[in-house]
Amino acid sequence: MEYIVASDIGRKRTVNEDRAIFIEREDAYKLAIVADGMGGHNAGDIASAMAVSGFEQLFLQADAESFQSTELKKEWLLASVQELNESIYQYSLSHENCHGMGTTLIAVLIDADECIICHIGDSRVYFSTKTNLQLITRDHSYVNVLVDNGEISEEEAESHPKKNYIIKSLGTEATIAPDFYTVQFVADSYFLVCSDGLSNKLTKQEMQAIIHLPLPIQEKGEQLIQLANEHGGEDNISLILFADNMKEV
């Protein structure tokens, strides 16, 4: 498998509250995580760091039996998210400067051709083939509630002034219910996992064009971040781009 993990502070922020990691176990299971922290002072980067380091530890310590079926993978992801949510929530309650802190979360559990996506917040997963770039996740956002209620259109949501108001994050409430998606690799396909510092600055057409350039995957990731910065870079920018090179044609 080919992949790049990259995180950039952007052009306006003084602290990078994003965290991203790609973990490979000896038994070939893999986990890609992007977390975009939020909160006052340094709380955002504390929340995202706790989420990523905690997930890494749980993943490396997990029994292989936890990953023997799609349903078992989802159960493990859900249990891990609930454990980490409790940890971050309790930490925020016991540290005054961290009250209200939280983080978005994308965790992609990869087993051969199958990817199980666990999603909280407005970080995103895109799935790219040679002919199409598809947004897999649906933001847990205020504007999507408006869309669901028929108050605004999908097109209006993209430019709505409250587009970045999220209604669900890891660690801000005592309980959490993530969304799950299952996607299979196909020939010459890529997964792009990113924080909103990337997805808010690049169109799907720009992402697709860069992802399928005849370049090493490392350079593709670097170009995605460079273009987000060229478009303003107001936020931290993080991504994981990965492809199953056995599926390339």
BELURSUL-V406189 format. One record per residue. RES is the residue in three letters. D_FIRST is the distance of its C-alpha to the first C-alpha in whole Angstrom. Layout:
res = <RES RES>
d_first = <D_FIRST D_FIRST>
//
This chain:
res = <MET GLU TYR ILE VAL ALA SER ASP ILE GLY ARG LYS ARG THR VAL ASN GLU ASP ARG ALA ILE PHE ILE GLU ARG GLU ASP ALA TYR LYS LEU ALA ILE VAL ALA ASP GLY MET GLY GLY HIS ASN ALA GLY ASP ILE ALA SER ALA MET ALA VAL SER GLY PHE GLU GLN LEU PHE LEU GLN ALA ASP ALA GLU SER PHE GLN SER THR GLU LEU LYS LYS GLU TRP LEU LEU ALA SER VAL GLN GLU LEU ASN GLU SER ILE TYR GLN TYR SER LEU SER HIS GLU ASN CYS HIS GLY MET GLY THR THR LEU ILE ALA VAL LEU ILE ASP ALA ASP GLU CYS ILE ILE CYS HIS ILE GLY ASP SER ARG VAL TYR PHE SER THR LYS THR ASN LEU GLN LEU ILE THR ARG ASP HIS SER TYR VAL ASN VAL LEU VAL ASP ASN GLY GLU ILE SER GLU GLU GLU ALA GLU SER HIS PRO LYS LYS ASN TYR ILE ILE LYS SER LEU GLY THR GLU ALA THR ILE ALA PRO ASP PHE TYR THR VAL GLN PHE VAL ALA ASP SER TYR PHE LEU VAL CYS SER ASP GLY LEU SER ASN LYS LEU THR LYS GLN GLU MET GLN ALA ILE ILE HIS LEU PRO LEU PRO ILE GLN GLU LYS GLY GLU GLN LEU ILE GLN LEU ALA ASN GLU HIS GLY GLY GLU ASP ASN ILE SER LEU ILE LEU PHE ALA ASP ASN MET LYS GLU VAL>
d_first = <0 4 7 10 13 16 20 23 27 28 31 34 33 34 31 27 27 24 21 17 15 11 12 10 13 14 14 10 11 10 12 12 16 18 22 25 28 31 35 38 38 34 34 31 29 30 29 25 25 26 24 21 22 24 21 19 22 22 18 18 22 21 22 20 23 22 19 20 21 20 24 23 20 22 25 23 22 25 27 25 25 29 29 28 30 33 32 32 35 37 36 37 40 41 40 43 40 38 39 38 34 31 28 25 22 19 17 14 14 10 11 10 11 13 13 16 17 20 22 25 27 26 23 21 18 17 16 16 16 18 21 21 20 21 21 20 22 26 27 30 32 36 36 34 37 39 37 37 41 42 43 40 38 34 35 38 35 33 36 38 39 38 34 33 35 33 34 32 30 29 32 34 36 37 35 31 30 27 25 23 21 18 16 14 11 13 13 12 12 11 12 14 15 18 22 25 25 23 24 27 27 25 26 24 25 24 20 20 21 19 15 16 18 17 16 13 11 13 16 15 15 18 20 20 21 24 25 25 27 29 30 32 29 32 29 26 23 20 16 13 11 7 6 5 5 8 9 10 14>
//
